[in-house]
Amino acid sequence: MKQPARLVVVATLALVTVASILPSSSLAQNGTRRQRRNAIRANRPYAPVGLAGNAAGKAPANPADVQAVTQAYRLLSQADHDYQGHRAKAMKHLHQAGRVLGVSLKGDGKNKEQQGTSDSQLKQAQTMLQQMTTTNTAGKRHQRAMQHVNSALSEISTALSIK
């Protein structure tokens, strides 16, 4: 009599094991969220990330914006670093604006210059960026870059007020 009971227990355990191992029909049909996302990504056309312009589906950046941000960053990197961190913060904001515009800006800007020369470089960068704010360029890239440029202008103004 013990044999049929043992057989029922073993059969039940086997069914439970098989049921837990096999995926449900809804999971097999729909998959997990990650599987669905990966399937959607696999069906998208390839667009290189590093290319600026229409190849990546974005409008090219305004060359005047790129030039203004690049020159202002270069001027700030050449200036003396004695502005209680505000010059460095302005450089960081310009770096972020450059990333939005598709430009890689680099440089630590740890120079030692006369304070007057350094102040004139900051004023020159400020003038370039203010001219950039007066242009009526439309587009999301320009607007996002302008947020960083306005933050950089604020930091430059604070740096120039420090004596």
C-alpha positions in Angstrom: 0.0 0.0 0.0 2.9 2.3 0.6 4.1 2.0 -3.1 1.1 3.8 -4.7 1.3 6.7 -2.1 5.0 7.1 -2.8 4.2 7.0 -6.6 1.6 9.8 -6.2 4.1 12.0 -4.2 6.9 11.5 -6.7 4.5 12.2 -9.6 3.2 15.4 -7.9 6.8 16.6 -7.2 7.7 15.9 -10.8 4.7 17.9 -12.1 5.4 20.8 -9.8 9.1 20.9 -10.9 8.2 20.8 -14.6 5.6 23.5 -14.1 8.0 25.8 -12.3 10.8 25.3 -14.9 8.7 25.9 -18.0 7.7 29.5 -18.6 4.1 30.3 -18.7 2.4 30.8 -22.1 2.0 34.5 -21.5 5.7 35.0 -20.6 6.7 32.9 -23.6 4.6 35.0 -25.9 5.4 38.5 -24.5 8.8 37.9 -22.8 10.2 40.1 -20.0 10.3 43.8 -20.3 14.1 43.6 -21.0 13.5 41.1 -23.8 10.9 43.2 -25.4 13.1 46.3 -25.2 16.1 44.5 -26.7 13.9 43.2 -29.5 12.7 46.7 -30.3 16.3 48.1 -30.2 17.5 45.3 -32.5 14.9 46.3 -35.1 15.9 50.0 -35.2 18.2 51.2 -37.9 21.8 51.8 -37.0 22.7 55.4 -36.3 26.3 56.1 -35.1 26.3 58.0 -31.8 29.4 60.0 -32.4 28.4 61.7 -35.7 26.9 65.1 -35.5 24.4 66.3 -38.0 21.7 64.5 -39.9 23.3 61.1 -39.7 22.3 60.8 -36.0 18.9 62.3 -36.7 19.8 65.8 -35.3 20.1 69.1 -37.0 23.7 70.3 -37.2 24.8 72.8 -34.5 25.0 76.5 -35.5 28.6 77.1 -36.4 28.5 80.6 -34.7 27.4 79.0 -31.4 30.2 76.4 -31.7 32.8 79.1 -32.4 31.6 81.3 -29.5 31.6 78.5 -27.0 35.0 77.2 -28.1 36.7 80.6 -28.1 35.2 81.6 -24.7 36.4 78.3 -23.2 39.9 78.8 -24.6 40.0 82.3 -23.1 38.9 81.1 -19.7 41.4 78.2 -19.8 44.2 80.7 -20.5 43.2 83.0 -17.7 44.6 82.9 -14.1 42.7 80.5 -11.8 42.5 82.9 -8.9 38.7 83.5 -8.9 37.6 81.4 -6.0 36.4 78.6 -8.3 34.0 80.7 -10.4 36.2 80.6 -13.5 36.4 76.8 -13.3 32.6 76.5 -12.8 32.1 78.7 -15.9 34.5 76.4 -17.8 32.5 73.4 -16.7 29.2 75.0 -17.9 30.8 75.8 -21.3 32.1 72.2 -21.5 28.5 71.0 -21.0 27.3 73.5 -23.7 30.0 72.2 -26.0 28.8 68.6 -25.4 25.2 69.7 -26.4 26.6 71.3 -29.5 28.8 68.3 -30.3 32.2 69.8 -29.5 34.7 68.3 -27.1 36.3 71.0 -25.0 39.4 70.2 -22.9 42.0 71.9 -20.8 42.6 72.4 -17.1 43.4 76.1 -17.4 45.9 76.3 -14.5 47.9 79.3 -15.7 49.6 82.1 -13.8 49.1 85.5 -15.4 48.8 89.1 -14.3 45.4 89.8 -12.8 44.7 92.6 -15.4 45.4 90.3 -18.3 43.3 87.6 -16.8 40.4 90.0 -16.1 40.5 91.2 -19.8 40.3 87.6 -21.0 37.3 86.9 -18.8 35.6 90.1 -20.1 36.4 89.1 -23.6 34.8 85.7 -23.1 31.8 87.3 -21.4 31.3 89.6 -24.4 31.4 86.6 -26.8 28.9 84.7 -24.8 26.6 87.7 -24.5 26.7 88.1 -28.3 25.7 84.5 -28.5 22.6 85.2 -26.3 21.4 88.0 -28.6 21.3 85.8 -31.7 17.8 84.6 -32.6 18.8 81.0 -33.4 16.0 78.5 -32.9 16.2 74.8 -32.1 16.4 72.5 -29.1 20.1 72.2 -29.2 20.6 76.0 -29.1 18.2 76.3 -26.3 19.8 73.6 -24.2 23.3 75.1 -24.9 22.0 78.5 -23.9 21.0 77.2 -20.5 24.7 76.3 -19.9 26.0 79.5 -21.5 23.7 81.6 -19.2 25.1 79.7 -16.1 28.6 80.4 -17.4 27.9 84.1 -17.8 26.6 84.2 -14.2 29.9 82.5 -13.0 32.0 84.9 -15.1 30.2 87.9 -13.6 30.8 86.6 -10.1 34.5 85.9 -10.9 35.0 89.4 -12.3 33.5 90.9 -9.1 36.2 89.2 -7.0 39.3 91.3 -6.5 
